[in-house]
Amino acid sequence: MSTYPLRPTTASPHPAPGRRRPTLLLTGGSGVLGRALIDELVRDFDLVCLRHHRPLADPRVREVGADLVAPGLGLTARERYQLATEVDVVLHSAAQTNWRTPPEDIWHTNTQGTAGLLELAARADAPFYYMSTAFVASELGQEDRERFPGAAAYLASKTAAEQMVRDSGQPGAILRPSVVMGDSGTGRIAGQQGLTKALGAIVLGQVPVLPGAPEARVDMVPQDFVARATGDLVRAGVTGGEYWLTAGKEAPLLREVVEVCQEFAVDNGLPKPPSPRLIPVEAVHRLLLPMLEGTALPETMRKRFRYYAELLLVFQRELPFDSSMGVDGIGRRPSHAAIRAALRRNVDSWAEGRPGLLDRRVAAGAGVREMAS
């Protein structure tokens, strides 16, 4: 596992008094982390966001239509020249994170997009900040790579993109967040990702079995903590190093994640979901998954289990990650209690998006009040 410099070299992007604010080019602004990055950076930078299909519709930023996998980012020569003359910082946060996407498309998007942004950063003489993932530290065996090609392609593409950044010689830094949760205060997140779906399934009692040991860590960090650490690095003008935006030793255990989901259900008058049986990951991949293929279980259940097996294959760890959070002014590391509280708010936010579940919750609450009166 790579280390990070305790005293990074800096070259502040901030202009002298009286000059214009620096301009930051951001990709992935509409993604899970992108909205939090905009909230964090808009106070100090003029933001230009490259976007493909989905507009941000945010008056605080200027949008430029682009395509990360097209030659020249899908921009005209004039558009590329204009960006190169005005951009002071590049933050590449966009990536193909859907593991159901064909592996070759995942690889192409995540490597070609990085190459195109590096070229633009070089033309602009701008530091380049690459949003990778802490799970490049996960090592998948040959059998796992064959069984879960989407996850394997994602990790391989992020590892390759990191090497492209190093080989480019472009000043900047590599940032490695772990699982990005919703906001620590509201639990809200731009889109439901694997973690949110897994939490909801546990609440609904749809997960009789989970791959993993009770004491395995699931490293997760609220999006605003990740955005703050990223903002601190960019504002400081850090020009080298790899930074682990992780919970580290503060990460919750898998059994605690289950407990939070059960507490939510009980607190809201819903049936307490049964505790999923936790099975060691190795046994899941070598024994249980092959057995499931020959059973009469509904295909939806088999797909759901394979999906959670793939997530936890990558996302859980016995040993904690290194963490740069809270070191040398790089954000602050959330405490174990803060992560657990944020996890509960993520479940609350998930429930708010399910009107049927909220109706049951309201009805249960009304029945309790009627009995009390």
Beta strands, then each sheet from edge to edge (+ up, - down):
strand 1: 23-27
strand 2: 46-51
strand 3: 61-65
strand 4: 89-92
strand 5: 128-131
strand 6: 172-177
strand 7: 179-181
strand 8: 209-211
strand 9: 217-218
strand 10: 220-222
strand 11: 242-245
strand 12: 277-279
strand 13: 316-317
sheet 1: 3+ 2+ 1+ 4+ 5+ 6+ 11+
sheet 2: 7+ 10+
sheet 3: 8+ 12+
sheet 4: 9+ 13-
end
